[in-house]
């Protein structure tokens, strides 16, 4: 509360976090969700009926009118001397689940309709809002255009096949072809369609006309995974830029991430300090070797203040093969040229070897998507992954293959249905140009900035296997 204590009349509305009673005075802490800080109202017990005070409990919603005065207690500079209290909604203390005590994250996920009222999730969701605003501000200020790519699509940008089907056909009696397969020609769109896994391919079409675009929207993966890093529904930020090569792409990705982290430091410091203190309490329960060397805010400043290390996939493999964890058999997954790096490998490079964010480039063609530009050696592609401490990969991108014949050959090699990508191929026939882009998983960004450990705790209503309750 920054308003000077002037004795002026104020009205505060919000939810009661705590209520303490002494013989003559009642202390009520209220929060409306706009800040991590509560404001305290002090009520003279003799000025209000006992029935009214009984209704003012943790979780109830109230409106309190009174004088703003200097606070006599610690923890706040001003407080409200209550003159009128109205209770909008009560919360039975025998039933209200968010009593003022420590709750586990798993418990709070089961009450996702109420968890935004906690300090932790209030802070996370305010930061999430600030980061969404910062994304749009960053690109708008640099001449990018926001392109709304489709949520329903007939193509699979990743080639993974793990997609949610969209259909209006009767699930019990769908129309059939002569060979017994479902006849999707009778479906709403006249073809098989799914929820998108990425807006990238359509984003490239926009870049081929508007030069610089970005998408920011929900994406979906039907991956049966219950790890702390996976969601079935999540948000992706995907810029696509004409006339950008791989170096330009890396420069933009690094600048973009540093801008977002700095924006959080500049605009969300109170919430970050609260989350930092929460993390410090958690760190005390860990073994000394598992404790982080940097506090949350130090980690964020470290990202902003240091240049990201850039090296090729091949150089990274050499480092990993020669590393002590590999020689001692401490990696869970074996590492050799041609294998896809796992999170443990990525985090070793970032947290142990370089001790700074890392950008890996020029991955083997065999482990990357069909649309990435092929290097002259025929073995690698101009891919890039940005790796962060505690997260692993936070951005994945590449220079895109602009050569029609090379792209067409790669599509055939991977047995991708070319008829679903005819429009994508045509952009390589009509005025093709060098171009690049990347994808930033928004929830992974929020994980890093907030220090939360589970991706389900940085999105209001997580969608995971067997979970679509709210």
N, C-alpha and C positions, 0 to 999 in steps of 0.2 A: 504494500500500500504506500504510494508515493505522495498522496495528498497531505498537505500540512494539517496538523490538528488545530483547527481554528474555532471549534465550537459550533460550526455550521451544522444544520440538520442534513442527514444523509439517509438514504434508503438502500439497504443491501439485501439481495435475494440470492439464494443458493441452497446447497444441501449441507446439513449438519454433519461435520466430521466427528466432533466430540462434544460432550457436555459434562462439565464438572460443577458440583454444587457444594457450597459451604453453608454455614448457618444462615447467612444473610444475603449471599451473593451467588449468582449463577453465571458461569463462564461458558459461552457457546462459540465454538469455532466453526466458521461457515466458509464454503468455497463454491464458486459458480463455474469452475472449470476453466476460467480464462488464464489462470496463473497457478504455479505450484504453491503459492503462499495463501494461507487462510487469513481471514480477518476475524478478530475476536469481538464478540458482543458481550457486554457485561450487563446483567439484569439484576435489579434490586428485587430480592425474593418477595418482599412485601408489596410490590407494585403489580404483581400478576397473580392470577388465580392458580391454585395448585393443579386444577384440571388442565389448564393451558400448558403449564410447565411440563406435565407428564407427557404431553403430545410431542414435545421437543426432544427427540431422541436421535441417536446416530442414524443417518439415512433419511430422516424426514426433510421435507423441503419447506423453507420458511422465507418470510419477508420481515425484516426488522428495520424499524425507523427509529432514529435517535440522534444524539449529538456525537460528532467526531471529536474525541479528546485524546490528549497524550496518554499512552499506556503506562500503567503503574508496574506491570510485570515485564519479564524478559521475553525475548523472542519476537516482539513487534514494537513499532514506535508509536502506533496509534491504535485506538479501539473505538468501538461504538457503545455509547451509553444508551442502552435500549429504553425506549419510551413506549413503543408499540410493537407487538409481535403478532404476526398472522401465520398460521400453519396451513400451507397449501396441501401438503400430503404427508401422512404419517408413515412410520416404518416400525412395525412391531419388533421390539428388541429381542423377543424370543424367536423370531423367524428371520429377521434381516441377516443375510449371510456375511455382510461386510462389516463386522464389528472391528473396532480399532485394535487389531492384533496382526501378527505376521501370518500371511496366507501363502501357500505354495502356488507356483505358476500353474501347475496342473489343475488345482482346485479352481483357480480364477478362469482358466479356459472353459470350465464347465458352466461358468456363469458369465459368459461373454457379454450378455446384455447389461450386466452391472459393473464389469471390471473397469470401464473407462472412469468410474468415480474414484478409483484408487489413485494415490499419488503417482505410482509407477506408470500406470497406463495413461493417466492424464498427461504426464510428461512425454511419453512416447508418441502419443497421437498429436500433441501440439507440435512436436518436432517433425512428425510425418507431414503435417500441413505445411510447415515452413519449407521443408525440402521440396514439396510439390510446387510451391510458389516459386522457389529459387530455380527449379528446372526451367519453368516457362520464362522466367525473367532472363536467365542466361542466354537461351536461344533467341528470344525476341530481341535482346539488345545486340545480338551479333548477326541479325539479318536472316535468321532462319524462319521458315514457315511451318506452322503446326498443321500436320496432315492427319486427318482422321481415317485410318485404315480399317478395313472391315473386321468385325468380330466373327462373322460366319464366313467360311472360306471353303473352296473346293480343292485347295492345294495344301501340301505339307511342306512348309519352308525348311524344316530340319531333316526331313526324310526319316524321322524316327518311327512314325506310324502310331505313336501313343497319343491318340486324339479322342476328344469327346464327340460322338456323332450327334448331328442335329437332324431330326426327322419328324414328320407329322404322320408317318405311316402307322397303321395299327400294329402294335408289337406282337399281338397274338396271331393275327392273320394278315401279314404283309403280302402284297402282290408278288408273284414269283415269275421268273423266267422259265423257259422250257427245261433248263438244266438244274432248276431248283433254287438258284440264287435269287436274292431279293431284287426286284425290278425297281430300281431307284428312279427310273424315268417317270414313274407315277407319283414320286415324292413332290413336296412343295416346290423345290427348286429344279426338279427334273433331273437331278444328278445327286450323287452322294456328297454330303457336305458335313463340315465339322466346325468346332470352335477353334479359333486360330491359336497357333503356338507362337506366332511372331508376326509383326506387321512389316517385317523387313522387305519382302519381295515387292509389296505394293509401295513401300517407301522408296524403293529404287526407281519406280516409275515416276514418282513425284520429283525426285532429284534430277531425272533426265529432262525435266521441263522447268523447274523452279530453282535449280542449282543446289539449294540447301534447305532440307526439310528435317523435321523430327516427328516421331510419333510418341505418344505417351498414353498407354491404355492397358486394359486387362488382357492377359494371355492365359492359356490353359494347357495343362499337360496331364494326361490320364496315366500317370506313372504311379504304380502301386508302391509308394515309398513313404516310410514313416520316420525319416531322419529329421534332424533339427534344421536341415538346410533346404527342405523341399515342401512346396505347396502345389496343390492342383490348380489353384487360381492365384495369379500374382500379376503385378504391374511391371511393364517393361518400357524403358525409354530407348528409342532407337533412331539416332540421327543418320541420315544418308546425304553424302556430299558429292556432287559432280566435281571433277578436276582435282580430287584429293588422291594422293598416293598413300602408301603405308605409313611413311613418316608423318605426313600431314594428319593422318588418322590418329597416330599415337600422340602427337602434340595436342590435338583437340581433346582426346580422352583424358590426358593428364591435367590439362588446364580446367576442364569441366569438373573433374573430381575435386581438385583443389578449391575451386570456386564454391562448390556445394559445402565442403567441410568448413571453409572460412565463413560462409553464410550462417552455418549452424553456430559457430563460435560467436559471431557478431550479434545474432538475434535470439538465440535460445540458451544463453549462458546459465540462467537460473535453473532451467530444467536439466541441463547437462551437469551442473554441480550437484543437483539432487541425485541423478543417476550415478554420478561418480562416487558419491558417498555410499550409495547402495552397493555398488561393486566392491568398494573397500571392505564393507562388512562381509560380503561373500568371500573375498580373497582370504580373510582370516581363517576360514574353515578349510582352506586348501593346504596341501603340502608345500613347503617352501619352494621346491623346484618347479611347482605348477603355477606359482603366483606370477602375475604379470610384472614386468620391470617398469612399465609406465602406467600412470593413472589414465583414466579415460580422456581427460582434457589434454594431458601431455601427448597421448597417442594421436589425437586429432591435430594438434599443433605440429607434431613430428611429420605428418603427411604433408601439411601445407608448406613446411619449411625445407623439405628435402626433395631433390630431383629424383624421379623414379629411375631405377636401374633398368637398362635396356640390354637384352642379349637374345641370341637365337635359341630355339628349342634344342638344337644340337649342342650348343655350349652349356645349356642347363643340364642336359643328360650327362655330359662329361663331369660336371660338378657333383651331380647326384650319385653317379657310379663310384666316384672317388671319395664320397662322404663317409664319415665314421658310422652313422646309422646304417648305411647300406652294407658296409664291410662287416658290421657286427650283426647283420640280419635283423635290425630293429624296424625296418619298414615292413608294414603288413603286405604291401603289394610290391612285386619285383619291378625294377626299373631298367629299361634298355631302350636303345633307339628304335622308334616305331610304336612304343606303347603310349597310351594316353595317360598323362600325368594325373595322379590322384591328389586329393586335398592334402595328404600328409607330405607329398613331394613339394607341392606348391608352397605350403607353409614353412617347410624347411628352408627353401630358397629365400623367402621373405623374412622369416623371424630369426633364423639361425645364421645363414650364410651372409646375406647382404644387409640384413637388419634395416630394410627400407622397402617400400613398394617396388614391385618388379613388373616390367612388361616383357613377355616372351613373344618372339616372332618366328615366322618361317617354320611352321609345324609340318610333319609328314602329310602328304596329300591324302593318304589312306585313312587318316583318322579325322579328317575335316570335311565340312559340307561341300556340296557340288559347286556352289557359286563362287568359291574363293579363287582368286587369280593364281595361276600356276607359275612357279618360278622356272627359270631357264634350265635348272638341273633335272626337271621332270619328276622330282621326288618330293618336293616341298611346295607349299603354297604361302601366299603373303597374308598369313593369319597373324593376329595379335591377341593375347590375353593379358589383362591387367590383374595382378595378384596383390591382395592386401593382407596384412597381419590379422590372424584370427578368423579370416573369411575364406582365404584362397582366392579363386577366380571371382572377380566382381564385375569385370567387363570382358566380353568376347567380341571380336570384330575382325575385319579383314579388308584388304583391297578386293573389290569384286572383279570377276572375270568379265571383261568387256568384249572379248573376241568370240563371235558367234560360233565359229566352228569348234573351238576348244570347249566352249560351254556345252554345245550340243553333244560332243563326243563324251564328255564327262557324264552327262545325263543318261546317255545310252549305257555307259559302263556300269552305272549304279542301278540300272533297270528302273529308273523313275519314269512314271507315265508322262511322256512329253506332251500329250494332248492336253493335259491340265496346266501346262506351262507355255503354251504357244504364244501368249501375250508377253511373257517374260523374255522369251527368245527374240521376239520381234523388236524389242528395244535395242538389241545388238545388231539388227539389220538396218534400222532407220536412225542414223545419226548417233551411233554409239560414242561413248566417251569414257575415259578413265574415271572411276568413282570408287568411293570407300564408305564404310559405315561401321557402327558397332551397336551393341545392346548392353544396357546397364539394367540389371535386375533391381528394381526400386526397393524391394524388401531387403535385399542384401546390403544395399546402401544404408538403410535405416538400422539394420543389425549393427553395422560397423559404427555408426555415429552414436547410437544409444548404448552400446555395450551389452545389449541383451544377448542371451545365448541360444534362443530358439526362435526360428523365423515365424512361428505361430504367434509370437508375442509382439510382433511389430505391424500386424495387419488387424483391423478391428474384428473381422469375423473369418477366421481361417478355414479354408477348404482343404481337407486332407482325406485319405482313405477312411471310409466309414464315418465321416463327420461333415454334415451339412445342416447342423441343428438350427443355427440362427439366420 
